[in-house]
Amino acid sequence: MRKRLRQHPDGLHLGLMLALTFSTGLIDAVGYLGLDRVFTGNMTGNVVILTMGLAGADDLPIVGPIIALVGFMLGAVIAGRSLRPVAAGWSTHSTSLFTVVAIILVGAAAIAVFSDSTRPLWLAYAITGLLGVAMGMQAGTARHIGVKDVTTVVVTSTLVGLAFDSRLGGNAKQAWERRLGAIVLLGLGAAAGALLLRINLGAGISAAALITVIAAILGHLGRPVPDRAESDLVREKRARRR
């Protein structure tokens, strides 16, 4: 199985990033519908909601979006610090980060499940913060892996690329499948998250955690094995930092 996964790393990484895009749809549906209109993956929507809330429009939330934004930035910073010493692509660092994302999601799901009927506001904020950190870490790791047109957390730029490079836009040769796939999967994930929310808040988060675990395992099995020279280079960079 490992040999087969390593034969087509580009296709493997694309498939895994698309799966994580689906999981982001799950998380955003949970946040928006179950945590008082808060996006924890789509920061564009979250910033818009926050600024409209600050302007006093329609009693929109303020604290929740701020917590999500700070958590997302923190998660992205952690990913950046962890991945800076290693070359772009999937590495053991990527596996470790996605594993941490899955652990955070499991923790958030557990809190959501066991406090489903009596959840105080501060606990909802705690879930929001955990989801924000997880999504920021996922986005940062996906950025380092570098699958074109699939960021796992946003499809606005993907939509622009799909339209701009389309036949109507004057380009009949674009690779539209991955772009369309990312858009559709984010939407399907959001729909699935809305349905799972009928069970409880933790169901959608648990599904996202499971997807992340599977992605981490498959990505780790399919990662390229660095040669000795590359390993020595990484160790040398670490030694210099110390």
Secondary structure, DSSP 8 states (H G I E B T S, - for coil): -HHHHHH-HHHHHHHHHHHHHHHHHHHHHHHHHHTTS--SS-HHHHHHHHHHHHTT-TT--SHHHHHHHHHHHHHHHHHHHHHTTS-SS--HHHHHHHHHHHHHHHHHHHHHHHTSSS--HHHHHHHHHHHHHHHHHHHHHHHHHT-TT--SS--HHHHHHHHHTSTTTT-S---HHHHHHHHHHHHHHHHHHHHHTTT-HHHHHHHHHHHHHHHHHHHHHHS----HHHHHHHHHHHHHH-
